[in-house]
């Protein structure tokens, strides 16, 4: 299997998971605000700040190592998901962070605890 096929399969799996999660949130009647501010995203070492630093670092190898895709691919995935699905920010978690957490869990042998530590989020955020 080529790297392109593996990446395509990963993106397909990601999309299926996110869509299922969105449907579950919709069934629960979860309302989500339109915008997030860094104030609601956590403390000074929050996962949102880590992700912003990563995406704005300009180091393509670092971004690819962390997200398993280029910055441009990540942005394209985010844009596609927000345009074509119901994916939205929740009260404390941005769309970018939701995608990054999902990618972190699915592209490496990381436990929920590892993911919680890396992104400074609660277990509920990782498990939903």
N, C-alpha and C positions, 0 to 999 in steps of 0.2 A: 504494500500500500504506500503510495507516495505521500510526501508531506502535505501537498495540496489537498488530497483526499482526506487526510486526518484532520486538517484544519476545517475543511468543509463539514465533515461529520461533527466536529466539535461545535461549530456555529449552529448547525441544525439542531443538535441536542440542546444547546443553550436556548435557542428560540423556543423549542417545545417546552422546556422547563419554565421559562419566564412566562409564556402564555398560560400554562396551567396555574402558575402562582397568581397571575393577574385575575384569572377567572375565580380562583378561590377567594381572593380579596374582594372581588366584586360581589360574590355571593354573600360575604360577611357584611357588605355594605360599608366598606372602609372608604372614608372620604380622604382625599389627599390634597394638600395645598399645592398651588401652582409653582411657587418658588421656594427655595431653601436659602437660608443665610448661614454663614459659617458659625454664627452664634448658636444655632440649634444643632449643629453637627457634632458637637462634642468638645472636649477640652483641647489644650494646645497640642497634644499628641494624637489627635483624632485620626481615624482612618480617612476621613474626607480630606484633611490637610495633607496626609501622606499621598493620597491619590492625586491631589492638585499639584503637589511638588513633583511627583513622578511624571505626570502628563506635561508639565511645563518645563521639565529639566532639559529637554533637547538632546538627551542621551538615548539614541535609538536602541542600543544594546540593553540598556537598563530597563527601558520600557518593555521591550520584547521579552526580556527575562522575567519580569514581574507579571505581565499580562498574557504572555505567550502569543502576542500579536503586536504589530506595529501600532503606533499612536493613531495613524490615519485609519487603519482597519478598525481600531477600537471606536473612534469617533464615528465612522461610517456605520458600524453595528449599532451604536447608541442612537444615531439619527434614524436609522431604519426602524429600530424597535419603538422609539417614541412616536414615529409617524404611522406605523402599520399595526401597532398593538396598543393595548391599554396601559402599558408600562408608564408609571409616573413616580415621582418622588413621594415618599411617605413622610410622616411627621418629622422623623429624625434621620432619614436615609435618602440620599440623592439617587437619581437614576444611575449615574456613573458608578457610584459606590455599590449599588445593587449588582450591577454587571461585573464589576471588579471582584466582588466577593464570590459570585457564582464562578467566575473564571478561575479564581484561586482554588476553590474547592474541587473543581472538575479537571484541572490541568496538572495537578501534583498530588502526591500522597499526603495531603494535609488533613489533620483532624479538625473537628469543630473548634476545639480548644485553641489549636494553632491559628485558625482563622480569626477567632475572637481576639486573640492577642495581637495579631498583625494589623487588624483594622480597628482595634479599640471599640468593639461593639459587643452588645449583649448576646447571649445564647439565642434569644428569640429572633434577633435579626438574622443570624446565620442559619437557623433551622427552618425559617419560613421561605 
